Amino acid sequence: MTHNQKKQLEQQLWNIADSLRGKMHADEFRDYCLGFIFYKYLSEKMHRYANNILKEDGIDFHDIDATSADGQAMLAALEEEAVAQLGYFLLPAELFDSLAKRGEDPEQFILDDLTAVLRSIERSTMGTESEEDFEGLFDDLDLTSTKLGRTEKAKNALIAKILTHLNKIDFRLDESDTDVLGDAYEYLIGQFASGAGKKAGEFYTPKEVSTILAKIVTTGKDRLKSVYDPTCGSGSLLLRVAREVEEVGDYYGQEMNRTTYNLARMNMILHDVHFRNFNICQEDTLEHPQHKDLRFEAVVANPPFSANWSANPLHLSDDRFSQYGKLAPGSKADFAFVQHMLYQLDESGTMAVVLPHGVLFRGAAEGQIRKYLISEQNWLDAVIGLPANIFYGTSIPTCVLVFKKCRQQLEDILFIDASAHFEKAKNQNYLRDEHIDKIVTTYRQRLVEEKYSHRALLAEIAENDYNLNIPRYVDTFAEEVPVDLAAVTAELQELEAGMAQIDETIRGFCAELGIGAPV
């Protein structure tokens, strides 16, 4: 698929979403739109998989007679293979196009059948390896909601219209285009995020920021054994890391919000990540970590900024926090996430996390944690200041902290001030490719550039009492150019003389013409 065809697919999907949601808020309609796209994807993948098996017999999956003994035997064999390979199974009559074609008839009521099909997908996985990855996946598609319409007929009409429009789009599930639909899906997530206000930060990290984190944690690597995001949202950050290497072994994530957790699992499957290669869990990461016994080669996250957490003193006996002697304050969980992520980081791994600027200079417990990370462990590798107003739902400036347990540059920490390097947009600032490349190149080569980057020796940081506020290390202050008053006076006198000459010339012309000179 060409770049233009890919963009056309993205635009087609967004046009459907935008035109059909009516008065429904963007983040409400998101769950329906993305859920039905996912259902269509599962259907097309099932149809294609079955037809590959049936190719030698010259049979199309749609043409199997489910009422005959031979047809039932054929479907039973296909189900066994599909569940083992794809993780789920759909009957021919349950495929997206079958239901969409029935929905074209305004007299056909398809909501009950649609509900049954979505439950059937989950039921086909029960007792298998993929059960956990499909369980409750369609819970947010509430087909009884009054948001879809006041009457059952109105709800049915809207859902039928969505299915009909989506059915006309070719998802092009060729082997060479495995990421095309996944990319379109992420494009929609981003579009919905831009209209979701403060809620957007719960499930989506802007692509430019994800790219920076992904490039940093994959520096010097072609393959990753594992990547982990403890606040994975829609899973886009995990998938962005995979773009920077040839192969990722396994993807791990945890997400507290049920709706966003479902979104992440769908996103993984839509990007053709096999159900055996991802493990996304729903729980509060700080209170109930689900992957505590594992260590990961790459760790990335965009945690909720300065969130509340329990800060329960019992956590001081938790291996994630005990060595620091202090817990992050209950009103600011930023360092609690850092501590958790470092605990999960492999000795040879790299970690990059987006945080508010307050983590750089706030005192008390946070100051003690900072000091321990730098003076005792020497794990902090770089501090990168990002521009303000690049995240959905907040305009505050943010930073990226990069950590390594086995650092090569033990004597210094790299500071990058990229806060002034961005492009202004109508409602939000964004980073161009050249801005991203400059940050990543500066990090990878540990370049020093006046008013942009500085390698601060550990002794320098200690002198600043482990305050990491970027202006202490990268001086971006523009010096005032001294004014030469004599030169300015001479220029003004020359200007006045010139004006007098012009005035005299005008008066001469007026005298020749016999008219009064202007005052």
Backbone torsions as a table, in degrees:
resi	resn	phi	psi	omega
1	MET	NA	132.1	-179.8
2	THR	-75.3	166.7	179.0
3	HIS	-60.3	-40.9	-179.5
4	ASN	-66.0	-38.6	178.1
5	GLN	-66.0	-38.2	178.0
6	LYS	-63.1	-46.4	178.8
7	LYS	-63.4	-36.0	179.0
8	GLN	-64.8	-40.4	177.8
9	LEU	-63.0	-44.9	179.4
10	GLU	-60.3	-43.8	-178.3
11	GLN	-67.5	-38.8	178.0
12	GLN	-60.7	-46.0	-179.2
13	LEU	-64.2	-41.0	-179.6
14	TRP	-69.0	-37.6	178.6
15	ASN	-60.8	-39.6	177.6
16	ILE	-63.7	-48.8	-178.0
17	ALA	-61.2	-46.0	-174.0
18	ASP	-71.1	-36.0	-176.0
19	SER	-81.2	-26.0	-174.0
20	LEU	-97.1	-12.8	-175.6
21	ARG	-75.1	-16.3	177.0
22	GLY	57.8	-126.0	-177.8
23	LYS	-88.5	-2.5	-178.6
24	MET	-69.3	138.8	-179.7
25	HIS	-65.3	150.1	-174.6
26	ALA	-54.5	-45.7	-175.8
27	ASP	-73.6	-16.6	175.3
28	GLU	-80.7	-45.0	-179.0
29	PHE	-71.5	-25.6	179.4
30	ARG	-50.0	-46.5	-174.8
31	ASP	-63.2	-37.0	178.4
32	TYR	-71.0	-49.7	-175.9
33	CYS	-61.3	-50.6	-178.3
34	LEU	-68.8	-33.9	178.1
35	GLY	-63.9	-41.4	-179.6
36	PHE	-73.3	-33.9	174.4
37	ILE	-62.5	-41.1	179.1
38	PHE	-64.5	-42.2	177.7
39	TYR	-61.0	-43.1	178.8
40	LYS	-63.3	-40.8	178.7
41	TYR	-61.4	-47.9	179.5
42	LEU	-59.7	-39.0	-179.8
43	SER	-65.2	-47.6	-177.6
44	GLU	-66.8	-36.8	178.7
45	LYS	-67.5	-40.2	177.5
46	MET	-63.5	-46.1	-179.0
47	HIS	-60.3	-45.7	-178.7
48	ARG	-66.3	-41.9	179.5
49	TYR	-63.0	-46.3	-179.5
50	ALA	-63.6	-42.4	-179.1
51	ASN	-64.8	-32.4	175.9
52	ASN	-63.6	-38.7	178.3
53	ILE	-71.7	-37.7	-175.8
54	LEU	-85.4	-1.1	-173.0
55	LYS	-57.8	-42.9	-178.3
56	GLU	-63.9	-29.0	179.8
57	ASP	-87.4	-5.4	179.4
58	GLY	66.4	31.8	-177.6
59	ILE	-115.1	139.6	172.3
60	ASP	-93.6	142.0	-178.8
61	PHE	-52.3	-38.4	-179.1
62	HIS	-63.3	-26.5	-172.3
63	ASP	-89.0	-1.2	178.5
64	ILE	-69.4	131.0	-179.8
65	ASP	-85.9	104.2	-176.2
66	ALA	-71.7	-8.4	-179.0
67	THR	-92.5	-16.1	-177.8
68	SER	-90.0	158.5	179.4
69	ALA	-64.5	-41.8	179.3
70	ASP	-64.1	-42.2	-179.7
71	GLY	-63.5	-42.0	-180.0
72	GLN	-65.3	-39.5	178.1
73	ALA	-65.4	-40.3	179.4
74	MET	-64.4	-43.3	-179.4
75	LEU	-66.9	-36.7	178.9
76	ALA	-64.0	-41.2	179.2
77	ALA	-67.4	-41.2	178.7
78	LEU	-64.3	-39.5	-179.7
79	GLU	-62.7	-42.2	-179.2
80	GLU	-61.1	-44.0	-178.8
81	GLU	-71.7	-40.5	-177.7
82	ALA	-65.3	-43.0	-179.3
83	VAL	-64.6	-35.9	179.6
84	ALA	-70.3	-36.9	-174.7
85	GLN	-96.3	-45.7	-177.3
86	LEU	-92.1	-28.1	-178.8
87	GLY	99.0	-4.2	-177.4
88	TYR	-156.8	174.9	178.2
89	PHE	-147.8	144.6	173.8
90	LEU	-131.6	138.1	173.3
91	LEU	-74.6	158.3	177.6
92	PRO	-53.8	-40.8	-178.5
93	ALA	-71.5	-14.0	-178.9
94	GLU	-95.7	-4.0	-179.1
95	LEU	-66.0	152.8	-176.1
96	PHE	-55.1	-47.6	-175.9
97	ASP	-65.7	-31.8	177.4
98	SER	-63.0	-45.8	-178.5
99	LEU	-71.1	-38.8	-179.2
100	ALA	-64.4	-40.1	179.5
101	LYS	-65.6	-37.3	176.5
102	ARG	-66.7	-35.1	-179.5
103	GLY	-68.4	-17.3	178.8
104	GLU	-66.8	-23.4	177.4
105	ASP	-85.2	112.8	-177.4
106	PRO	-60.2	-16.7	179.7
107	GLU	-84.7	-12.2	-177.8
108	GLN	-87.8	129.8	176.7
109	PHE	-101.4	113.8	-172.2
110	ILE	-110.2	-4.5	-174.4
111	LEU	-60.5	-43.5	-179.6
112	ASP	-64.3	-41.9	179.4
113	ASP	-65.4	-38.8	179.6
114	LEU	-64.0	-43.3	177.0
115	THR	-59.5	-43.0	-179.5
116	ALA	-64.6	-38.9	-179.6
117	VAL	-65.2	-45.5	-178.8
118	LEU	-63.0	-36.7	176.6
119	ARG	-69.4	-35.1	-179.1
120	SER	-64.4	-37.2	178.2
121	ILE	-60.2	-47.6	178.4
122	GLU	-63.4	-42.3	-176.7
123	ARG	-63.5	-32.3	-178.4
124	SER	-66.9	-16.7	-177.7
125	THR	-97.3	-8.7	-173.8
126	MET	-61.5	133.2	179.7
127	GLY	79.3	8.6	-179.4
128	THR	-116.6	175.2	179.9
129	GLU	-60.9	-29.9	-173.6
130	SER	-90.7	0.2	-174.9
131	GLU	-54.7	-45.6	-176.9
132	GLU	-63.9	-31.6	-177.1
133	ASP	-79.6	-18.2	-179.0
134	PHE	-111.2	-12.0	-176.9
135	GLU	-61.1	125.4	177.5
136	GLY	66.3	18.0	-173.7
137	LEU	-64.5	-28.7	-177.5
138	PHE	-107.0	18.5	-176.7
139	ASP	-59.8	-28.2	-175.9
140	ASP	-85.2	-3.8	176.4
141	LEU	-89.9	76.3	-179.0
142	ASP	-81.5	98.5	-176.1
143	LEU	-79.7	-0.1	177.1
144	THR	-100.5	-2.8	-175.0
145	SER	-64.6	138.2	177.5
146	THR	-70.2	-11.9	176.9
147	LYS	-66.1	-22.1	178.6
148	LEU	-83.0	-16.9	-178.3
149	GLY	157.4	157.0	-177.7
150	ARG	-75.9	-32.5	-178.0
151	THR	-114.8	162.9	177.7
152	GLU	-62.2	-35.3	179.6
153	LYS	-65.6	-41.2	179.6
154	ALA	-66.6	-41.6	178.2
155	LYS	-62.0	-45.6	-179.0
156	ASN	-61.3	-40.6	-178.9
157	ALA	-64.0	-42.2	-179.1
158	LEU	-67.0	-46.2	-179.8
159	ILE	-63.7	-42.7	179.0
160	ALA	-60.9	-38.2	-179.8
161	LYS	-66.5	-41.2	178.2
162	ILE	-62.6	-47.4	-179.3
163	LEU	-62.0	-41.2	-179.4
164	THR	-62.6	-45.5	179.8
165	HIS	-64.4	-44.5	180.0
166	LEU	-65.8	-32.1	-177.6
167	ASN	-66.1	-22.3	-179.4
168	LYS	-81.1	-10.5	-177.5
169	ILE	-95.2	129.9	177.2
170	ASP	-87.5	116.2	-178.8
171	PHE	-77.9	-10.3	174.8
172	ARG	51.5	62.9	-177.1
173	LEU	-83.4	54.0	176.2
174	ASP	-79.6	160.0	-179.8
175	GLU	-59.0	-34.2	-177.1
176	SER	-79.7	-9.3	-174.7
177	ASP	-118.1	31.3	-172.9
178	THR	-61.4	-27.5	-176.4
179	ASP	-95.1	-5.7	-173.7
180	VAL	-62.6	-49.5	-179.9
181	LEU	-68.3	-38.0	176.8
182	GLY	-59.8	-40.7	177.8
183	ASP	-64.8	-41.6	179.1
184	ALA	-64.4	-37.4	178.4
185	TYR	-63.1	-44.1	178.3
186	GLU	-67.2	-34.3	176.4
187	TYR	-60.3	-43.7	178.3
188	LEU	-64.7	-41.2	178.2
189	ILE	-57.9	-43.5	178.5
190	GLY	-64.0	-41.0	179.6
191	GLN	-64.7	-43.0	177.6
192	PHE	-65.5	-36.9	179.8
193	ALA	-62.2	-38.6	-177.9
194	SER	-65.5	-21.6	179.7
195	GLY	-106.0	5.4	-174.4
196	ALA	-99.4	-1.1	177.4
197	GLY	63.6	-138.1	-174.0
198	LYS	-63.3	-28.4	-177.7
199	LYS	-67.1	-20.8	-174.7
200	ALA	-61.0	-36.1	-178.2
201	GLY	-61.8	-18.0	-179.3
202	GLU	-71.8	-24.3	-172.3
203	PHE	-131.5	-3.5	-173.5
204	TYR	-145.5	129.6	173.2
205	THR	-103.3	128.1	-179.8
206	PRO	-49.7	140.7	-174.4
207	LYS	-54.8	-39.1	-177.3
208	GLU	-63.4	-41.2	179.5
209	VAL	-69.7	-41.3	177.2
210	SER	-58.6	-40.2	-178.5
211	THR	-64.1	-42.0	178.2
212	ILE	-59.9	-49.8	-179.7
213	LEU	-61.2	-42.9	-177.8
214	ALA	-63.4	-43.2	-179.3
215	LYS	-68.1	-34.8	-179.4
216	ILE	-67.6	-48.3	-174.9
217	VAL	-75.0	-12.4	177.6
218	THR	-103.5	7.1	-179.2
219	THR	-54.6	124.0	178.2
220	GLY	77.8	10.7	-176.7
221	LYS	-126.9	142.3	175.4
222	ASP	-101.4	-24.8	-178.6
223	ARG	-137.4	150.3	175.4
224	LEU	-125.1	134.8	175.3
225	LYS	-70.1	-37.0	-176.5
226	SER	-159.4	153.2	174.1
227	VAL	-137.0	142.7	-172.7
228	TYR	-136.9	137.9	174.8
229	ASP	-133.0	111.6	-176.3
230	PRO	-74.7	-13.0	176.2
231	THR	-133.0	67.1	-161.5
232	CYS	-76.1	-11.4	178.9
233	GLY	53.9	-127.4	-179.2
234	SER	-83.2	1.8	178.3
235	GLY	85.6	1.3	-174.8
236	SER	-63.8	-35.6	-179.2
237	LEU	-67.3	-41.2	176.2
238	LEU	-59.4	-44.4	-178.2
239	LEU	-70.8	-30.3	178.1
240	ARG	-66.2	-36.9	177.2
241	VAL	-59.9	-40.7	-177.6
242	ALA	-62.7	-25.9	-179.7
243	ARG	-69.0	-21.5	-173.8
244	GLU	-90.8	-4.3	179.6
245	VAL	-133.3	167.6	179.9
246	GLU	-73.1	-31.3	-175.1
247	GLU	-156.1	141.0	170.6
248	VAL	-119.6	128.1	-179.1
249	GLY	-67.0	-61.6	-176.3
250	ASP	-139.1	147.1	179.9
251	TYR	-111.5	131.2	178.2
252	TYR	-127.9	141.1	178.9
253	GLY	-157.2	160.5	175.3
254	GLN	-138.8	139.8	-176.7
255	GLU	-145.3	132.9	-175.8
256	MET	-81.9	-38.7	-176.3
257	ASN	-75.1	126.7	-174.9
258	ARG	-62.6	-45.2	-178.8
259	THR	-62.6	-44.3	-179.1
260	THR	-69.1	-34.5	175.3
261	TYR	-59.6	-43.7	177.0
262	ASN	-63.6	-40.7	179.9
263	LEU	-60.6	-41.5	-179.4
264	ALA	-64.3	-43.0	180.0
265	ARG	-65.7	-41.2	176.2
266	MET	-60.8	-42.5	-178.0
267	ASN	-62.0	-40.2	177.4
268	MET	-61.6	-48.7	-177.5
269	ILE	-65.4	-40.7	179.1
270	LEU	-64.4	-24.8	176.5
271	HIS	-92.1	16.2	174.8
272	ASP	63.3	27.9	172.0
273	VAL	-82.0	121.1	-175.6
274	HIS	-63.7	145.8	-176.0
275	PHE	-60.3	-23.4	178.0
276	ARG	-77.7	-12.9	-174.4
277	ASN	-105.5	6.1	173.0
278	PHE	-136.1	147.3	179.3
279	ASN	-137.6	96.5	179.1
280	ILE	-107.6	126.5	-177.7
281	CYS	-117.9	152.7	177.4
282	GLN	-108.7	112.8	177.5
283	GLU	-176.3	167.3	173.8
284	ASP	-76.4	116.0	-173.4
285	THR	-61.7	-42.9	-176.4
286	LEU	-71.6	-38.5	-176.6
287	GLU	-87.0	-35.2	-175.9
288	HIS	-137.8	72.0	-179.9
289	PRO	-64.7	135.4	-175.0
290	GLN	-100.5	-7.7	-177.5
291	HIS	-127.9	31.0	-169.6
292	LYS	-61.3	-28.2	-177.4
293	ASP	-84.4	-3.3	-176.1
294	LEU	-103.8	154.8	174.6
295	ARG	-125.1	142.8	-170.5
296	PHE	-123.3	145.3	-177.5
297	GLU	-73.1	-33.3	176.8
298	ALA	-131.9	133.0	178.7
299	VAL	-128.6	126.1	-179.4
300	VAL	-134.5	152.1	177.6
301	ALA	-168.4	151.6	168.7
302	ASN	-127.0	76.5	-175.9
303	PRO	-66.3	159.8	174.5
304	PRO	-60.2	129.6	-173.6
305	PHE	-67.0	128.1	174.9
306	SER	45.7	50.1	179.8
307	ALA	-77.4	160.2	173.7
308	ASN	-80.2	147.7	170.7
309	TRP	-149.5	173.7	-171.2
310	SER	-69.3	-33.5	-174.1
311	ALA	48.6	34.4	-178.5
312	ASN	-62.4	128.5	179.7
313	PRO	-52.9	-23.8	178.0
314	LEU	-60.5	-24.5	179.7
315	HIS	-66.1	-18.5	179.3
316	LEU	-66.6	-15.6	174.7
317	SER	-98.2	1.1	177.5
318	ASP	-81.9	131.7	-177.1
319	ASP	-57.7	-23.8	-180.0
320	ARG	-69.4	-29.9	-171.8
321	PHE	-118.9	-18.1	-167.8
322	SER	-61.5	-37.0	-173.6
323	GLN	-70.0	-17.3	-176.1
324	TYR	-83.8	-21.8	179.8
325	GLY	78.2	-8.9	179.6
326	LYS	-141.2	150.1	174.0
327	LEU	-103.8	149.1	173.0
328	ALA	-60.1	146.2	-178.8
329	PRO	-61.0	150.7	-177.3
330	GLY	-60.6	-25.4	-178.7
331	SER	-91.8	-2.2	-177.8
332	LYS	-146.3	96.5	-174.5
333	ALA	-86.9	7.3	-172.9
334	ASP	-52.3	-50.8	-177.9
335	PHE	-74.3	-22.4	174.4
336	ALA	-63.4	-40.2	176.7
337	PHE	-66.8	-40.3	177.9
338	VAL	-59.9	-47.6	-179.6
339	GLN	-61.6	-43.0	178.4
340	HIS	-60.9	-45.9	-177.1
341	MET	-65.8	-39.7	179.0
342	LEU	-65.2	-34.9	177.3
343	TYR	-62.8	-36.3	-177.2
344	GLN	-84.9	-11.2	-176.4
345	LEU	-76.7	131.4	176.4
346	ASP	-66.8	155.0	-178.3
347	GLU	-58.4	-31.0	-178.2
348	SER	-101.3	10.5	-173.4
349	GLY	-92.8	175.2	177.2
350	THR	-128.5	141.5	-178.1
351	MET	-127.7	135.9	176.7
352	ALA	-134.6	128.1	-175.1
353	VAL	-136.0	139.0	177.6
354	VAL	-92.2	130.5	-176.9
355	LEU	-142.8	160.8	174.3
356	PRO	-72.2	157.3	-175.8
357	HIS	-61.2	-22.8	-177.8
358	GLY	-56.9	-28.4	-178.4
359	VAL	-65.7	-18.2	-176.6
360	LEU	-78.1	-26.5	-172.4
361	PHE	-136.3	-10.0	-179.4
362	ARG	-61.5	144.1	-175.2
363	GLY	-94.1	-148.4	179.9
364	ALA	54.8	-132.0	-175.7
365	ALA	-60.5	-39.0	-178.8
366	GLU	-66.0	-36.3	176.5
367	GLY	-63.5	-39.6	-179.9
368	GLN	-67.8	-39.5	178.7
369	ILE	-64.2	-43.7	178.2
370	ARG	-58.2	-46.8	-178.3
371	LYS	-61.3	-42.4	-179.8
372	TYR	-62.8	-43.0	-178.3
373	LEU	-62.8	-33.5	-176.1
374	ILE	-92.3	-52.9	-172.8
375	SER	-79.3	-35.9	-177.1
376	GLU	-89.9	-42.3	-175.1
377	GLN	-104.1	-28.2	-176.9
378	ASN	54.6	49.0	-178.8
379	TRP	-96.9	-19.4	-176.8
380	LEU	-76.0	122.6	-174.9
381	ASP	-102.7	-35.1	-177.9
382	ALA	-159.0	152.5	174.3
383	VAL	-125.7	122.9	-175.8
384	ILE	-122.1	118.2	178.5
385	GLY	-87.6	126.4	-179.6
386	LEU	-101.4	161.5	178.1
387	PRO	-67.5	159.6	175.0
388	ALA	-75.3	160.2	171.6
389	ASN	59.4	42.3	174.7
390	ILE	-112.1	-4.8	178.3
391	PHE	-104.4	149.5	174.9
392	TYR	-70.7	132.9	172.6
393	GLY	89.0	-6.8	177.3
394	THR	-152.9	146.0	-178.7
395	SER	-105.7	2.3	-174.7
396	ILE	-68.7	149.5	174.0
397	PRO	-72.1	149.1	-177.3
398	THR	-129.9	171.6	178.3
399	CYS	-137.9	160.4	173.8
400	VAL	-113.1	125.4	173.6
401	LEU	-103.2	130.3	179.8
402	VAL	-111.5	130.0	-178.9
403	PHE	-124.6	145.7	172.1
404	LYS	-142.3	137.6	177.9
405	LYS	-82.5	-24.8	176.3
406	CYS	-120.8	80.5	-176.1
407	ARG	-79.9	147.2	176.1
408	GLN	-85.7	-36.7	-179.5
409	GLN	-98.2	82.9	-172.2
410	LEU	-75.9	-20.1	-170.4
411	GLU	-90.8	-12.5	-177.3
412	ASP	-146.2	168.1	174.4
413	ILE	-122.5	134.1	-178.5
414	LEU	-85.5	129.3	174.7
415	PHE	-112.5	131.2	177.5
416	ILE	-124.9	127.3	175.9
417	ASP	-109.1	95.0	-179.9
418	ALA	-101.8	16.9	-172.6
419	SER	-65.2	-24.5	-177.9
420	ALA	-99.6	5.1	-175.2
421	HIS	-108.8	90.4	-178.1
422	PHE	-160.6	171.1	176.7
423	GLU	-112.9	134.8	179.4
424	LYS	-83.3	137.5	173.5
425	ALA	-121.5	179.6	-174.9
426	LYS	-60.2	-52.6	-176.3
427	ASN	-111.4	-11.4	-171.3
428	GLN	-154.5	145.4	174.8
429	ASN	-83.7	156.8	177.2
430	TYR	-147.2	162.7	-178.3
431	LEU	-101.5	131.6	173.4
432	ARG	-80.5	168.7	179.3
433	ASP	-58.4	-39.1	-178.6
434	GLU	-66.3	-31.0	176.8
435	HIS	-68.0	-43.1	178.7
436	ILE	-63.4	-47.4	-178.4
437	ASP	-60.5	-38.6	-179.4
438	LYS	-64.6	-43.5	178.2
439	ILE	-61.5	-50.3	-175.1
440	VAL	-65.9	-43.8	179.3
441	THR	-63.2	-42.7	178.4
442	THR	-61.2	-40.9	178.7
443	TYR	-66.3	-50.5	-173.8
444	ARG	-64.4	-36.4	-178.7
445	GLN	-98.9	0.1	-179.2
446	ARG	48.0	52.2	-177.3
447	LEU	-77.5	148.2	174.8
448	VAL	-111.4	124.9	-179.4
449	GLU	-137.5	131.1	-178.4
450	GLU	-55.8	133.5	179.2
451	LYS	63.7	14.2	177.8
452	TYR	-133.3	-44.2	-177.3
453	SER	-146.8	155.9	-177.2
454	HIS	-155.0	137.5	174.4
455	ARG	-98.4	105.7	-176.0
456	ALA	-91.1	124.7	176.4
457	LEU	-65.1	150.6	-179.2
458	LEU	-59.1	-33.2	178.5
459	ALA	-65.0	-36.6	177.9
460	GLU	-64.9	-39.9	179.7
461	ILE	-69.6	-38.0	177.3
462	ALA	-63.4	-39.2	177.9
463	GLU	-61.1	-30.3	178.0
464	ASN	-88.9	14.7	178.3
465	ASP	57.0	36.5	175.5
466	TYR	63.1	23.4	170.6
467	ASN	-80.4	124.5	-174.5
468	LEU	-103.9	13.5	-179.5
469	ASN	-53.5	122.2	-167.9
470	ILE	-58.1	-40.6	179.5
471	PRO	-59.8	-17.8	176.3
472	ARG	-69.2	-21.6	-173.7
473	TYR	-117.6	-29.5	177.9
474	VAL	-117.2	107.6	-176.7
475	ASP	-84.1	105.5	179.4
476	THR	-103.2	10.6	-178.3
477	PHE	-69.3	127.5	179.7
478	ALA	-85.4	116.3	-178.7
479	GLU	-67.3	140.8	177.5
480	GLU	-73.9	132.0	177.8
481	VAL	-79.1	124.5	-179.2
482	PRO	-61.9	139.0	-178.0
483	VAL	-90.3	129.0	176.3
484	ASP	-88.5	94.8	-174.5
485	LEU	-62.8	-36.8	-179.9
486	ALA	-63.2	-42.5	-179.5
487	ALA	-66.7	-40.0	179.4
488	VAL	-64.3	-42.7	179.5
489	THR	-61.1	-43.2	179.6
490	ALA	-62.3	-41.2	179.3
491	GLU	-64.9	-39.9	179.3
492	LEU	-65.9	-41.5	178.6
493	GLN	-63.4	-40.0	179.0
494	GLU	-65.7	-38.6	179.0
495	LEU	-66.0	-43.4	179.5
496	GLU	-62.8	-40.9	178.8
497	ALA	-63.3	-39.5	179.0
498	GLY	-65.2	-40.8	179.1
499	MET	-65.5	-38.5	178.4
500	ALA	-63.5	-39.3	178.7
501	GLN	-64.0	-42.2	178.6
502	ILE	-64.1	-41.9	-179.8
503	ASP	-61.5	-41.8	-179.5
504	GLU	-66.0	-38.2	179.4
505	THR	-64.8	-43.0	-179.5
506	ILE	-63.2	-41.7	-179.9
507	ARG	-63.6	-36.5	178.7
508	GLY	-64.0	-43.9	177.8
509	PHE	-61.5	-42.9	-178.6
510	CYS	-63.3	-39.7	179.4
511	ALA	-63.9	-42.4	178.9
512	GLU	-63.0	-35.1	-178.2
513	LEU	-86.2	-5.7	178.7
514	GLY	72.4	29.3	178.2
515	ILE	-119.4	158.9	-179.1
516	GLY	-70.8	141.3	177.7
517	ALA	-73.5	146.6	178.5
518	PRO	-65.5	147.6	-179.5
519	VAL	-77.9	NA	NA
